[in-house]
Structure formats: structure tokens, C-alpha cells
Amino acid sequence: MNTKVSFESEVEFVAVINEKKDCLMSQDNTQDDPGTLWFNIDVPKDHAFKEGDRVRITIEKI
């Protein structure tokens, strides 16, 4: 696998999507700091993440 992007961030919000999945979100001040990365990703309901947890996001080309 070839890692293209990897960064760490804090989960700012967990949104309920439906009975099978939630959405983890981190939307930083990208207007003030154009180098800041953020995420918005759906995950299965049994994820156990909560607001304030730190996560590492890695995107790979397979």
C-alpha cells in the first residue's frame, strides 16, 4: 500500500446518520489556516468514539 496522507486530529462531533452508522467529524478553521486538514467520515455504529478523542486519519492508494 502507498500512504498518500496521514494526520492526527480531534473528533469534534459525532453525528447520528441512521440505525447502522454515525459520522465522525473534525472541521477546523480552514479559512484562517489553509494548511489545516479536517475529516468527515461515516463509521459503523459500534465505533465507541466520542467527542474529544484523538484519531489518526490515513489515506492509502491500494
N, C-alpha and C positions, 0 to 999 in steps of 0.2 A: 504494500500500500504506500501511497505517496501523500504525506501530510501537506496540505496547502495552507491551512490557517489553524492556529491554536491560540486561545486566550482564556484567561480566568476572569470571572465576573460574579457579582452577587445576584441571586434571584430577588427581584424587586416585587414580583407579583405572581400569584398562581391563580389562573382563571379557570373556572369550570366550563368546559366545552359541551360535554354531554355525559351520558352514563358510562362511557368507555374511556374517555380521555380528558386530560386537563392541558393547559398551556402554561409553560414556564416562560416568564418574560423579564427582560432587563433592557430598559430603554434609557440610556444615559444622555447627557447633554451634548448630543452630536452637533447641535448648532453652535455651541460655544467651543467645543474641542473636536475638530473634524477627524482627529486620529482615534477617537473613542469608538470601540466596537460594541454592538449590542446584539441580543438574540431574542427570538420569539419562536418557541418550538413546542409542538404537541408531543405529549408523552402519555403512556398508558396510565390508567387510574391508580395503580398500585405503586407509584413512584416514590412516595414518602418525602418529597421535597417540600420545603416551606420557605416563606419569605425570610430573607437574611442568609440563607445557605449560600456558600461559595461553591461554584461549579467551574469545571474546565470544559470549554467547547472546542472540539477538534473536528475539522472537516477534512476528509480524505478522498482522494480520487481512487476508485477501485476499478 
